[in-house]
Amino acid sequence: MVTQLERRREKGCRAAVVVCVGLVLLAGCGGGAADGDGEREVPPTATGTLEQLAAKARCEPNLQTDAEEIRQANCRTADGRYVLATFATDRGQREWIDEANDYGGSYLVGRRWVAVGDPKVVAALRGRLGGTVETASPHHSGSSGSGGSEEGHSGHHGS
């Protein structure tokens, strides 16, 4: 049974991660060079540990959070900087995304993982990791849905 202290610690950890992601987004996630991408094939959505996902994304992860419910790392590739996070549960991932939507930004979402960064970086990552792109405006009200899906939009066509 989860105690109140464990719930507070878990919620505090999630809040700290959301704040870190918000700061990364506000600071600007780097301007990944345009890769002349046009339209590209989207692979099946990747699965695995944080380290396995980072390897598929061609990143050496700089681990920032290593907790039971979430693992988070900063990554830098030729495309730019981003945050990669993995989650112990689907519910934990959805709660994290719902909270992070308040900060706006672009999110590449897979099963129990998310990558957050500049839209160009997220688009490049999608070409390696698959997944679905979600976007949110800063100061999202949180009362009507969870941002928008980029699938089938801006050159990101679903399979």
HELIX and SHEET records of a PDB file:
HELIX    1   1 GLN A    4  ALA A   27  1                                  24    
HELIX    2   2 LEU A   50  LYS A   56  1                                   7    
HELIX    3   3 ASP A   90  ALA A  100  1                                  11    
HELIX    4   4 PRO A  119  LEU A  129  1                                  11    
SHEET    1   A 7 ASN A  62  ASP A  66  0                                        
SHEET    2   A 7 ILE A  70  THR A  77 -1                                        
SHEET    3   A 7 GLY A  80  PHE A  87 -1                                        
SHEET    4   A 7 TRP A 113  GLY A 117 -1                                        
SHEET    5   A 7 TYR A 103  GLY A 110 -1                                        
SHEET    6   A 7 THR A 132  PRO A 138 -1                                        
SHEET    7   A 7 GLY A 148  SER A 149 -1                                        
END                                                                             
